[in-house]
Amino acid sequence: MRTSHVYILTNKNHTVLYVGVTSNLIKRIGQHKSKFYKGFTSRYNCDHLMYYRPFDDIREAIIYEKKLKAGNRANKEKLINQINPEWKDLAEGWIF
């Protein structure tokens, strides 16, 4: 079984939050950091991983991603602050 992840990225000033879902977290974060795909995260420099949550079922991950995206910024910040109160890049030191 393959684990999927829902994750939240931000930029260096924490002014933008991006919610995504992936079946390969390390590869996907590497793509964000290298700006492999041109889009929202590359345009707004969202490459700091603030939060991630694993799921055994991709369908559950997608449902959770949609729930987070539909929520407001305050709810996303609360979620980040619960596990990462210093807002450090959780992917720091990862090898991509």
N, CA, C and O atoms as a GROMACS GRO file, in nm:
protein
  384
    1MET      N    1   0.084  -0.119   0.000
    1MET     CA    2   0.000   0.000   0.000
    1MET      C    3   0.088   0.125   0.000
    1MET      O    4   0.188   0.130   0.071
    2ARG      N    5   0.051   0.221  -0.078
    2ARG     CA    6   0.128   0.345  -0.092
    2ARG      C    7   0.067   0.454  -0.004
    2ARG      O    8  -0.055   0.473  -0.005
    3THR      N    9   0.149   0.523   0.069
    3THR     CA   10   0.102   0.631   0.154
    3THR      C   11   0.093   0.760   0.075
    3THR      O   12   0.182   0.793  -0.003
    4SER      N   13  -0.016   0.832   0.096
    4SER     CA   14  -0.035   0.964   0.035
    4SER      C   15  -0.024   1.068   0.145
    4SER      O   16  -0.039   1.037   0.263
    5HIS      N   17   0.001   1.191   0.105
    5HIS     CA   18   0.014   1.300   0.202
    5HIS      C   19  -0.062   1.424   0.157
    5HIS      O   20  -0.065   1.456   0.038
    6VAL      N   21  -0.122   1.492   0.253
    6VAL     CA   22  -0.172   1.627   0.233
    6VAL      C   23  -0.071   1.717   0.300
    6VAL      O   24  -0.024   1.687   0.410
    7TYR      N   25  -0.037   1.828   0.236
    7TYR     CA   26   0.069   1.913   0.289
    7TYR      C   27   0.033   2.060   0.271
    7TYR      O   28  -0.050   2.096   0.188
    8ILE      N   29   0.099   2.144   0.352
    8ILE     CA   30   0.083   2.288   0.341
    8ILE      C   31   0.222   2.350   0.322
    8ILE      O   32   0.315   2.322   0.398
    9LEU      N   33   0.233   2.434   0.221
    9LEU     CA   34   0.356   2.508   0.193
    9LEU      C   35   0.332   2.656   0.216
    9LEU      O   36   0.218   2.704   0.213
   10THR      N   37   0.440   2.728   0.240
   10THR     CA   38   0.434   2.874   0.247
   10THR      C   39   0.560   2.931   0.184
   10THR      O   40   0.652   2.858   0.148
   11ASN      N   41   0.563   3.063   0.173
   11ASN     CA   42   0.683   3.131   0.124
   11ASN      C   43   0.765   3.178   0.243
   11ASN      O   44   0.726   3.157   0.358
   12LYS      N   45   0.879   3.241   0.218
   12LYS     CA   46   0.969   3.277   0.328
   12LYS      C   47   0.909   3.379   0.424
   12LYS      O   48   0.948   3.382   0.541
   13ASN      N   49   0.815   3.461   0.378
   13ASN     CA   50   0.752   3.560   0.466
   13ASN      C   51   0.619   3.513   0.525
   13ASN      O   52   0.553   3.586   0.598
   14HIS      N   53   0.581   3.390   0.492
   14HIS     CA   54   0.458   3.329   0.542
   14HIS      C   55   0.332   3.405   0.501
   14HIS      O   56   0.232   3.403   0.573
   15THR      N   57   0.336   3.472   0.388
   15THR     CA   58   0.221   3.550   0.344
   15THR      C   59   0.123   3.469   0.258
   15THR      O   60   0.009   3.510   0.240
   16VAL      N   61   0.169   3.355   0.207
   16VAL     CA   62   0.085   3.273   0.120
   16VAL      C   63   0.088   3.130   0.174
   16VAL      O   64   0.193   3.080   0.214
   17LEU      N   65  -0.029   3.065   0.174
   17LEU     CA   66  -0.037   2.923   0.211
   17LEU      C   67  -0.091   2.846   0.092
   17LEU      O   68  -0.185   2.889   0.025
   18TYR      N   69  -0.032   2.730   0.067
   18TYR     CA   70  -0.073   2.642  -0.042
   18TYR      C   71  -0.098   2.504   0.015
   18TYR      O   72  -0.016   2.452   0.090
   19VAL      N   73  -0.212   2.444  -0.020
   19VAL     CA   74  -0.246   2.310   0.025
   19VAL      C   75  -0.240   2.217  -0.096
   19VAL      O   76  -0.294   2.249  -0.202
   20GLY      N   77  -0.173   2.102  -0.079
   20GLY     CA   78  -0.161   2.006  -0.188
   20GLY      C   79  -0.174   1.864  -0.139
   20GLY      O   80  -0.177   1.839  -0.018
   21VAL      N   81  -0.182   1.772  -0.232
   21VAL     CA   82  -0.189   1.629  -0.202
   21VAL      C   83  -0.095   1.557  -0.298
   21VAL      O   84  -0.082   1.597  -0.414
   22THR      N   85  -0.030   1.452  -0.249
   22THR     CA   86   0.064   1.378  -0.333
   22THR      C   87   0.076   1.235  -0.284
   22THR      O   88   0.046   1.205  -0.169
   23SER      N   89   0.120   1.148  -0.373
   23SER     CA   90   0.148   1.009  -0.335
   23SER      C   91   0.298   0.988  -0.315
   23SER      O   92   0.341   0.877  -0.283
   24ASN      N   93   0.379   1.095  -0.336
   24ASN     CA   94   0.523   1.086  -0.313
   24ASN      C   95   0.569   1.221  -0.258
   24ASN      O   96   0.608   1.310  -0.334
   25LEU      N   97   0.565   1.235  -0.126
   25LEU     CA   98   0.591   1.364  -0.062
   25LEU      C   99   0.730   1.417  -0.090
   25LEU      O  100   0.745   1.534  -0.126
   26ILE      N  101   0.832   1.335  -0.075
   26ILE     CA  102   0.968   1.383  -0.094
   26ILE      C  103   0.990   1.433  -0.238
   26ILE      O  104   1.045   1.541  -0.258
   27LYS      N  105   0.945   1.355  -0.335
   27LYS     CA  106   0.960   1.396  -0.474
   27LYS      C  107   0.883   1.525  -0.501
   27LYS      O  108   0.934   1.616  -0.567
   28ARG      N  109   0.761   1.534  -0.450
   28ARG     CA  110   0.677   1.651  -0.478
   28ARG      C  111   0.734   1.777  -0.414
   28ARG      O  112   0.732   1.884  -0.477
   29ILE      N  113   0.784   1.768  -0.291
   29ILE     CA  114   0.842   1.884  -0.227
   29ILE      C  115   0.968   1.927  -0.303
   29ILE      O  116   0.994   2.047  -0.318
   30GLY      N  117   1.045   1.831  -0.350
   30GLY     CA  118   1.162   1.862  -0.433
   30GLY      C  119   1.121   1.938  -0.559
   30GLY      O  120   1.190   2.030  -0.601
   31GLN      N  121   1.009   1.898  -0.618
   31GLN     CA  122   0.960   1.968  -0.738
   31GLN      C  123   0.921   2.112  -0.705
   31GLN      O  124   0.948   2.204  -0.782
   32HIS      N  125   0.856   2.130  -0.589
   32HIS     CA  126   0.821   2.267  -0.548
   32HIS      C  127   0.946   2.351  -0.525
   32HIS      O  128   0.953   2.465  -0.570
   33LYS      N  129   1.044   2.294  -0.458
   33LYS     CA  130   1.167   2.369  -0.426
   33LYS      C  131   1.246   2.406  -0.552
   33LYS      O  132   1.309   2.512  -0.558
   34SER      N  133   1.243   2.319  -0.651
   34SER     CA  134   1.317   2.346  -0.776
   34SER      C  135   1.232   2.420  -0.879
   34SER      O  136   1.279   2.452  -0.989
   35LYS      N  137   1.107   2.448  -0.843
   35LYS     CA  138   1.013   2.514  -0.935
   35LYS      C  139   1.000   2.438  -1.066
   35LYS      O  140   0.996   2.497  -1.174
   36PHE      N  141   0.994   2.305  -1.052
   36PHE     CA  142   0.985   2.215  -1.168
   36PHE      C  143   0.862   2.247  -1.252
   36PHE      O  144   0.869   2.249  -1.375
   37TYR      N  145   0.749   2.271  -1.186
   37TYR     CA  146   0.626   2.308  -1.255
   37TYR      C  147   0.602   2.457  -1.236
   37TYR      O  148   0.615   2.509  -1.126
   38LYS      N  149   0.568   2.524  -1.343
   38LYS     CA  150   0.538   2.666  -1.336
   38LYS      C  151   0.390   2.680  -1.302
   38LYS      O  152   0.304   2.635  -1.378
   39GLY      N  153   0.361   2.742  -1.191
   39GLY     CA  154   0.223   2.759  -1.148
   39GLY      C  155   0.218   2.841  -1.020
   39GLY      O  156   0.307   2.922  -0.994
   40PHE      N  157   0.115   2.819  -0.942
   40PHE     CA  158   0.092   2.897  -0.821
   40PHE      C  159   0.212   2.896  -0.727
   40PHE      O  160   0.257   3.002  -0.683
   41THR      N  161   0.263   2.777  -0.694
   41THR     CA  162   0.370   2.770  -0.594
   41THR      C  163   0.500   2.830  -0.645
   41THR      O  164   0.575   2.889  -0.566
   42SER      N  165   0.530   2.818  -0.773
   42SER     CA  166   0.652   2.880  -0.824
   42SER      C  167   0.633   3.032  -0.834
   42SER      O  168   0.726   3.108  -0.807
   43ARG      N  169   0.515   3.076  -0.873
   43ARG     CA  170   0.487   3.219  -0.885
   43ARG      C  171   0.497   3.290  -0.750
   43ARG      O  172   0.548   3.402  -0.742
   44TYR      N  173   0.448   3.224  -0.645
   44TYR     CA  174   0.446   3.286  -0.512
   44TYR      C  175   0.556   3.233  -0.420
   44TYR      O  176   0.554   3.257  -0.299
   45ASN      N  177   0.650   3.160  -0.477
   45ASN     CA  178   0.767   3.108  -0.404
   45ASN      C  179   0.729   3.026  -0.281
   45ASN      O  180   0.793   3.037  -0.176
   46CYS      N  181   0.626   2.944  -0.294
   46CYS     CA  182   0.585   2.856  -0.185
   46CYS      C  183   0.669   2.728  -0.192
   46CYS      O  184   0.642   2.638  -0.270
   47ASP      N  185   0.772   2.723  -0.108
   47ASP     CA  186   0.859   2.606  -0.109
   47ASP      C  187   0.905   2.566   0.032
   47ASP      O  188   0.999   2.489   0.046
   48HIS      N  189   0.839   2.619   0.134
   48HIS     CA  190   0.869   2.583   0.272
   48HIS      C  191   0.757   2.493   0.325
   48HIS      O  192   0.642   2.536   0.335
   49LEU      N  193   0.790   2.370   0.358
   49LEU     CA  194   0.692   2.274   0.407
   49LEU      C  195   0.661   2.302   0.554
   49LEU      O  196   0.749   2.295   0.640
   50MET      N  197   0.535   2.335   0.581
   50MET     CA  198   0.494   2.370   0.717
   50MET      C  199   0.420   2.258   0.787
   50MET      O  200   0.423   2.247   0.910
   51TYR      N  201   0.352   2.173   0.710
   51TYR     CA  202   0.264   2.070   0.767
   51TYR      C  203   0.248   1.959   0.666
   51TYR      O  204   0.245   1.983   0.546
   52TYR      N  205   0.239   1.837   0.716
   52TYR     CA  206   0.196   1.726   0.630
   52TYR      C  207   0.132   1.619   0.715
   52TYR      O  208   0.164   1.601   0.832
   53ARG      N  209   0.040   1.547   0.651
   53ARG     CA  210  -0.033   1.440   0.719
   53ARG      C  211  -0.044   1.321   0.626
   53ARG      O  212  -0.088   1.336   0.511
   54PRO      N  213  -0.005   1.202   0.673
   54PRO     CA  214  -0.012   1.083   0.588
   54PRO      C  215  -0.152   1.021   0.587
   54PRO      O  216  -0.229   1.033   0.683
   55PHE      N  217  -0.183   0.955   0.478
   55PHE     CA  218  -0.308   0.881   0.460
   55PHE      C  219  -0.277   0.750   0.390
   55PHE      O  220  -0.193   0.745   0.300
   56ASP      N  221  -0.344   0.644   0.430
   56ASP     CA  222  -0.329   0.515   0.363
   56ASP      C  223  -0.411   0.509   0.234
   56ASP      O  224  -0.382   0.430   0.145
   57ASP      N  225  -0.514   0.591   0.225
   57ASP     CA  226  -0.605   0.589   0.111
   57ASP      C  227  -0.602   0.726   0.043
   57ASP      O  228  -0.634   0.827   0.106
   58ILE      N  229  -0.565   0.729  -0.083
   58ILE     CA  230  -0.556   0.855  -0.157
   58ILE      C  231  -0.690   0.926  -0.161
   58ILE      O  232  -0.695   1.049  -0.163
   59ARG      N  233  -0.799   0.850  -0.163
   59ARG     CA  234  -0.932   0.914  -0.166
   59ARG      C  235  -0.957   0.993  -0.039
   59ARG      O  236  -1.013   1.103  -0.044
   60GLU      N  237  -0.916   0.938   0.075
   60GLU     CA  238  -0.930   1.011   0.201
   60GLU      C  239  -0.841   1.136   0.201
   60GLU      O  240  -0.881   1.240   0.252
   61ALA      N  241  -0.722   1.124   0.144
   61ALA     CA  242  -0.632   1.238   0.136
   61ALA      C  243  -0.693   1.350   0.053
   61ALA      O  244  -0.685   1.467   0.089
   62ILE      N  245  -0.754   1.314  -0.058
   62ILE     CA  246  -0.815   1.415  -0.146
   62ILE      C  247  -0.932   1.483  -0.076
   62ILE      O  248  -0.950   1.604  -0.089
   63ILE      N  249  -1.012   1.407  -0.003
   63ILE     CA  250  -1.123   1.466   0.073
   63ILE      C  251  -1.070   1.565   0.176
   63ILE      O  252  -1.126   1.674   0.193
   64TYR      N  253  -0.963   1.527   0.246
   64TYR     CA  254  -0.904   1.615   0.347
   64TYR      C  255  -0.843   1.740   0.283
   64TYR      O  256  -0.856   1.850   0.336
   65GLU      N  257  -0.777   1.722   0.170
   65GLU     CA  258  -0.719   1.836   0.097
   65GLU      C  259  -0.829   1.936   0.062
   65GLU      O  260  -0.812   2.056   0.082
   66LYS      N  261  -0.940   1.888   0.009
   66LYS     CA  262  -1.050   1.976  -0.029
   66LYS      C  263  -1.108   2.048   0.092
   66LYS      O  264  -1.145   2.165   0.084
   67LYS      N  265  -1.114   1.977   0.205
   67LYS     CA  266  -1.164   2.038   0.328
   67LYS      C  267  -1.072   2.152   0.372
   67LYS      O  268  -1.118   2.260   0.409
   68LEU      N  269  -0.939   2.128   0.367
   68LEU     CA  270  -0.844   2.233   0.404
   68LEU      C  271  -0.851   2.351   0.308
   68LEU      O  272  -0.850   2.467   0.351
   69LYS      N  273  -0.858   2.323   0.180
   69LYS     CA  274  -0.863   2.431   0.081
   69LYS      C  275  -0.989   2.516   0.098
   69LYS      O  276  -0.985   2.637   0.074
   70ALA      N  277  -1.099   2.454   0.139
   70ALA     CA  278  -1.224   2.527   0.158
   70ALA      C  279  -1.224   2.609   0.287
   70ALA      O  280  -1.304   2.701   0.303
   71GLY      N  281  -1.135   2.575   0.378
   71GLY     CA  282  -1.128   2.646   0.506
   71GLY      C  283  -1.056   2.778   0.493
   71GLY      O  284  -0.998   2.810   0.390
   72ASN      N  285  -1.062   2.854   0.601
   72ASN     CA  286  -0.997   2.985   0.599
   72ASN      C  287  -0.851   2.975   0.645
   72ASN      O  288  -0.806   2.872   0.693
   73ARG      N  289  -0.780   3.083   0.629
   73ARG     CA  290  -0.638   3.088   0.663
   73ARG      C  291  -0.616   3.062   0.812
   73ARG      O  292  -0.520   2.993   0.849
   74ALA      N  293  -0.701   3.115   0.896
   74ALA     CA  294  -0.685   3.098   1.041
   74ALA      C  295  -0.685   2.950   1.080
   74ALA      O  296  -0.609   2.909   1.167
   75ASN      N  297  -0.769   2.871   1.016
   75ASN     CA  298  -0.774   2.728   1.046
   75ASN      C  299  -0.645   2.658   1.001
   75ASN      O  300  -0.596   2.568   1.069
   76LYS      N  301  -0.591   2.700   0.888
   76LYS     CA  302  -0.465   2.642   0.840
   76LYS      C  303  -0.350   2.681   0.934
   76LYS      O  304  -0.265   2.598   0.965
   77GLU      N  305  -0.349   2.806   0.977
   77GLU     CA  306  -0.245   2.850   1.071
   77GLU      C  307  -0.253   2.774   1.203
   77GLU      O  308  -0.151   2.738   1.261
   78LYS      N  309  -0.373   2.751   1.250
   78LYS     CA  310  -0.392   2.676   1.375
   78LYS      C  311  -0.335   2.534   1.360
   78LYS      O  312  -0.268   2.484   1.451
   79LEU      N  313  -0.362   2.472   1.248
   79LEU     CA  314  -0.310   2.337   1.220
   79LEU      C  315  -0.158   2.338   1.218
   79LEU      O  316  -0.095   2.250   1.277
   80ILE      N  317  -0.099   2.435   1.152
   80ILE     CA  318   0.047   2.446   1.146
   80ILE      C  319   0.103   2.467   1.286
   80ILE      O  320   0.199   2.401   1.326
   81ASN      N  321   0.044   2.560   1.360
   81ASN     CA  322   0.094   2.593   1.494
   81ASN      C  323   0.089   2.475   1.590
   81ASN      O  324   0.168   2.469   1.685
   82GLN      N  325  -0.003   2.382   1.569
   82GLN     CA  326  -0.012   2.264   1.656
   82GLN      C  327   0.110   2.174   1.643
   82GLN      O  328   0.155   2.117   1.743
   83ILE      N  329   0.164   2.161   1.524
   83ILE     CA  330   0.277   2.069   1.505
   83ILE      C  331   0.408   2.139   1.472
   83ILE      O  332   0.515   2.080   1.484
   84ASN      N  333   0.400   2.266   1.432
   84ASN     CA  334   0.519   2.338   1.388
   84ASN      C  335   0.509   2.485   1.431
   84ASN      O  336   0.504   2.574   1.346
   85PRO      N  337   0.506   2.510   1.562
   85PRO     CA  338   0.483   2.647   1.611
   85PRO      C  339   0.589   2.748   1.570
   85PRO      O  340   0.561   2.868   1.569
   86GLU      N  341   0.708   2.703   1.537
   86GLU     CA  342   0.814   2.795   1.494
   86GLU      C  343   0.814   2.818   1.343
   86GLU      O  344   0.895   2.895   1.292
   87TRP      N  345   0.726   2.751   1.273
   87TRP     CA  346   0.712   2.762   1.128
   87TRP      C  347   0.846   2.736   1.059
   87TRP      O  348   0.887   2.810   0.970
   88LYS      N  349   0.912   2.630   1.100
   88LYS     CA  350   1.037   2.589   1.034
   88LYS      C  351   1.002   2.502   0.915
   88LYS      O  352   0.899   2.435   0.914
   89ASP      N  353   1.088   2.503   0.815
   89ASP     CA  354   1.069   2.419   0.697
   89ASP      C  355   1.093   2.274   0.738
   89ASP      O  356   1.205   2.235   0.768
   90LEU      N  357   0.986   2.194   0.738
   90LEU     CA  358   0.996   2.054   0.781
   90LEU      C  359   1.076   1.970   0.684
   90LEU      O  360   1.117   1.859   0.718
   91ALA      N  361   1.100   2.021   0.565
   91ALA     CA  362   1.177   1.946   0.464
   91ALA      C  363   1.325   1.984   0.466
   91ALA      O  364   1.402   1.936   0.383
   92GLU      N  365   1.364   2.070   0.558
   92GLU     CA  366   1.503   2.109   0.566
   92GLU      C  367   1.590   1.986   0.592
   92GLU      O  368   1.564   1.909   0.685
   93GLY      N  369   1.693   1.969   0.511
   93GLY     CA  370   1.782   1.854   0.525
   93GLY      C  371   1.740   1.733   0.444
   93GLY      O  372   1.815   1.636   0.434
   94TRP      N  373   1.621   1.738   0.384
   94TRP     CA  374   1.579   1.626   0.299
   94TRP      C  375   1.664   1.624   0.172
   94TRP      O  376   1.707   1.728   0.123
   95ILE      N  377   1.686   1.505   0.121
   95ILE     CA  378   1.758   1.490  -0.006
   95ILE      C  379   1.656   1.459  -0.114
   95ILE      O  380   1.580   1.363  -0.105
   96PHE      N  381   1.656   1.542  -0.218
   96PHE     CA  382   1.556   1.528  -0.325
   96PHE      C  383   1.616   1.466  -0.449
   96PHE      O  384   1.546   1.447  -0.549
   0.00000   0.00000   0.00000
